[in-house]
Amino acid sequence: MKTLVTSICLAVFGIAAVPAAQAGEIWRASGFEQPESALFDAANKRIIVSNIAGNPGAADGNGYLSVLSLDGKIVTQHWTDGMDAPKGMAISGGKLYVADITKVRVVDLASGKLDSSIDVPKAVFLNDMTADSSGKVYVTDMLADTIYRIDGDRPELFFKDAALASPNGIFADGNRLIVASWGKGIKPDFSTAEPGGLLWVDLATKAISPLPGAQKFADLDGVIAIGDSIYATAYMTGTLYRYHEGGAPEVIATFKPGSADIGTDGKSTIYVPLMNEGAVAALSLD
């Protein structure tokens, strides 16, 4: 009866029912070893996947990169070896930059050859990466409330503030960096005393601002922006959120715990690494 009354009211007053937001799974590729990040390589029409293959904080030499086709087939399992626990990635100037605990690895994008390693002084746990329109690369240090900037092969402290609240995901969006924070008071099991949210940092002034309505709602991992929508994963619950500025985060997909650093083609597809399942899922947006 309640449903009937609601339908009548909607019809009488001309109110359109709004369907729940959702993203449909196109394919799922398996066979990875703790895939942490899935980066869309537009120039080469492929997806690059980072495999931790061990303890996320251990310099054990087990980490590597894989190449995945756009239809979900593994092209090269071990494309780049010689890493420890590779996580977030960014492309700039024909090179691939990879966050690897306290170093940033530089890989030739054409060959997959590991060119060099950039030591980041005082780094604790480098996590996600992004590149701005000028080619500068940024990397978060989740356990030090810090963002570093790399120009060529020179790392520098860009921004450090407790308000970053364990910055994990990062995405360059015009004149700002969108940051997904894990939260404050991280416990041994990586749960938090206070969950994280979405923030942004002005590239010119370095002013930090919370995104309204998206504070203290989840322990966030990866983040991307497509048009006027921001998408972020919550690793501990496996949730993928969509957010429009001024609104509230809405759930559009749910996986098992372990959804990590998402990538996108910038149009209608999101690539979600599922760390605990050794898989990457491709989702089509509404």
C-alpha positions in Angstrom: 0.0 0.0 0.0 2.8 2.3 0.9 4.4 1.8 -2.5 1.2 2.5 -4.3 0.6 5.7 -2.4 4.2 6.8 -3.2 3.7 6.1 -6.9 0.5 8.0 -7.0 2.1 11.0 -5.2 5.0 11.0 -7.7 2.6 10.9 -10.6 0.3 13.6 -9.3 3.0 16.1 -8.3 5.3 15.3 -11.3 8.2 14.1 -9.2 10.5 11.7 -11.1 11.8 8.8 -9.1 15.6 8.7 -8.9 17.1 5.3 -9.4 19.9 4.2 -7.1 23.4 4.9 -8.5 25.2 1.9 -9.8 28.1 0.7 -11.9 27.9 -2.5 -13.9 30.9 -4.9 -14.1 32.1 -5.5 -17.6 34.8 -8.1 -16.9 37.1 -9.3 -14.2 40.7 -10.5 -14.7 42.4 -12.7 -12.2 45.9 -14.1 -11.6 47.5 -11.1 -10.0 49.4 -11.0 -6.7 47.9 -8.3 -4.4 47.1 -5.9 -7.2 47.2 -2.4 -5.6 46.8 -0.1 -8.6 45.3 -0.2 -12.1 46.5 2.7 -14.3 45.0 3.4 -17.7 47.7 4.0 -20.3 45.9 5.9 -23.0 48.7 6.2 -25.5 49.3 2.4 -25.6 45.7 1.3 -25.0 46.3 -0.9 -22.0 46.1 -1.1 -18.3 49.2 -1.3 -16.1 48.8 -3.2 -12.8 51.1 -3.0 -9.8 51.5 -6.3 -7.8 52.8 -6.0 -4.2 53.3 -9.8 -3.9 54.1 -9.8 -0.2 54.2 -7.5 2.7 53.1 -3.9 1.6 55.9 -2.4 3.7 58.7 -4.9 3.0 61.7 -4.3 0.7 61.7 -7.9 -0.4 62.2 -7.6 -4.1 59.0 -9.5 -4.9 57.0 -6.7 -6.4 56.3 -6.3 -10.2 54.1 -4.7 -12.8 51.7 -6.5 -15.2 50.1 -5.4 -18.5 46.4 -6.0 -19.0 44.4 -5.5 -22.3 41.4 -3.3 -22.4 39.2 -6.4 -22.7 40.6 -7.9 -19.5 43.3 -10.3 -20.8 46.7 -10.5 -19.2 49.2 -9.4 -21.9 52.4 -9.7 -19.8 52.4 -11.0 -16.3 55.9 -9.9 -15.4 56.4 -6.7 -17.4 58.7 -5.0 -14.9 60.4 -6.8 -12.1 62.9 -5.6 -9.5 60.5 -3.7 -7.2 59.5 -4.2 -3.6 55.9 -3.4 -3.0 54.7 -1.1 -5.9 51.5 0.8 -5.4 50.2 3.9 -7.1 51.5 5.0 -10.5 51.5 8.1 -12.8 52.6 8.7 -16.4 54.6 11.8 -17.4 57.0 12.5 -20.3 56.9 9.0 -21.7 57.9 7.5 -18.3 55.9 5.6 -15.7 56.4 6.6 -12.1 55.7 4.0 -9.4 55.4 4.5 -5.6 57.5 1.8 -3.9 57.6 2.3 -0.1 60.3 5.0 0.2 61.3 5.2 -3.4 59.7 6.2 -6.7 60.6 3.8 -9.5 61.0 5.2 -13.0 60.1 2.9 -15.8 60.4 3.3 -19.6 56.8 3.3 -20.8 57.7 1.7 -24.2 59.9 -1.2 -23.0 58.9 -1.7 -19.4 62.5 -1.4 -18.4 63.3 -0.1 -14.9 65.3 3.0 -15.7 66.0 4.4 -12.2 64.9 4.8 -8.6 64.4 8.1 -6.9 65.0 8.1 -3.1 62.5 10.3 -1.3 64.1 11.6 1.9 62.1 11.0 5.1 59.5 9.0 3.2 57.7 6.4 5.3 55.0 4.7 3.2 54.6 6.2 -0.3 51.2 5.2 -1.7 49.4 6.9 -4.7 50.6 9.1 -7.5 49.3 11.5 -10.1 50.7 13.9 -12.7 49.5 17.5 -13.3 49.1 19.2 -16.7 52.6 20.5 -16.6 54.1 17.1 -16.1 55.0 17.4 -12.4 54.3 14.2 -10.5 52.9 14.0 -6.9 53.0 11.1 -4.5 51.3 10.7 -1.1 53.0 9.4 2.0 50.2 7.9 3.9 51.9 7.4 7.2 53.5 10.9 7.3 50.6 13.1 6.3 52.7 14.3 3.4 52.6 14.9 -0.3 55.8 15.0 -2.3 56.3 16.5 -5.7 58.8 15.2 -8.3 60.0 17.4 -11.2 62.1 15.2 -13.5 64.2 13.2 -11.0 64.1 15.8 -8.1 61.8 15.0 -5.2 60.7 17.8 -2.9 58.3 18.2 0.0 55.1 19.8 -1.5 52.7 19.8 1.4 52.7 18.3 5.0 49.7 18.8 7.3 47.9 16.6 9.9 44.7 17.7 8.2 45.6 15.4 5.3 44.6 12.6 7.8 46.7 9.8 6.3 46.5 10.7 2.6 46.1 7.7 0.4 44.6 8.4 -3.0 45.5 11.5 -5.0 44.3 12.9 -8.4 45.3 16.0 -10.3 42.2 17.8 -11.3 42.9 21.1 -13.1 44.5 23.5 -10.6 44.0 21.3 -7.6 44.9 17.9 -6.1 42.0 15.8 -4.9 43.0 13.7 -1.9 41.3 10.7 -0.4 42.3 10.3 3.2 42.3 7.0 5.1 41.6 8.6 8.4 43.2 9.5 11.8 44.5 7.2 14.4 45.4 4.2 12.3 45.4 1.0 14.3 47.6 -2.2 13.7 44.8 -3.7 11.6 44.6 -0.4 9.6 41.1 0.5 11.0 41.0 4.0 12.2 39.8 6.0 15.3 38.3 8.5 12.9 37.5 7.6 9.3 38.8 9.7 6.4 37.1 11.7 3.7 37.7 13.8 0.5 39.9 16.9 0.5 41.6 19.1 -2.1 44.8 21.1 -2.1 45.3 24.2 -4.3 48.4 23.7 -6.5 49.3 27.4 -6.5 48.6 28.4 -2.9 48.8 25.0 -1.2 45.6 25.8 0.7 43.7 22.7 1.9 40.0 22.5 1.9 37.5 19.7 2.8 35.0 18.7 0.2 31.6 19.6 1.7 29.5 16.6 2.7 32.4 14.1 2.2 34.1 14.1 5.6 34.7 11.3 8.1 32.7 8.7 6.2 35.2 5.9 5.2 38.8 4.8 5.2 39.5 5.8 1.6 42.0 4.4 -0.7 42.0 5.3 -4.5 40.4 8.4 -6.0 39.7 9.7 -9.5 37.6 12.4 -11.1 35.5 12.1 -14.3 33.8 15.3 -15.3 32.1 16.7 -12.2 32.0 13.4 -10.4 34.6 12.1 -7.9 35.0 8.4 -7.3 36.8 6.8 -4.3 37.2 3.4 -2.9 37.0 2.3 0.7 39.5 -0.5 1.1 38.2 -1.9 4.4 34.6 -2.4 3.2 35.2 -2.9 -0.6 32.9 0.1 -1.4 33.1 2.3 -4.4 31.6 5.8 -3.9 30.5 8.5 -6.2 30.5 12.1 -5.0 29.2 15.4 -6.5 30.4 18.6 -4.7 27.9 19.7 -2.2 26.1 16.4 -2.1 26.8 13.2 -0.1 28.9 10.2 -1.2 26.7 7.5 -2.7 27.6 3.8 -3.1 27.7 2.6 -6.7 29.4 -0.7 -6.3 30.5 -3.1 -3.4 33.2 -5.7 -3.5 34.9 -7.8 -0.8 37.3 -5.8 1.3 40.4 -4.9 -0.6 39.3 -2.5 -3.3 42.4 -0.2 -3.8 43.8 2.4 -6.2 41.3 2.8 -9.0 42.1 4.0 -12.6 39.9 5.3 -15.4 39.8 5.9 -19.1 38.5 9.3 -18.2 35.1 8.6 -19.9 32.9 5.8 -18.8 35.1 3.0 -17.4 36.7 2.5 -14.0 39.3 -0.1 -13.2 39.2 -1.5 -9.7 42.1 -3.6 -8.3 40.8 -6.1 -5.8 43.9 -6.8 -3.7 42.7 -9.6 -1.6 41.2 -11.5 -4.5 44.2 -11.1 -6.9 41.9 -9.5 -9.5 41.1 -6.3 -11.4 37.4 -5.5 -12.3 36.3 -3.1 -15.0 33.1 -1.2 -14.4 30.9 0.7 -16.8 29.3 3.9 -15.4 25.6 4.8 -15.9 
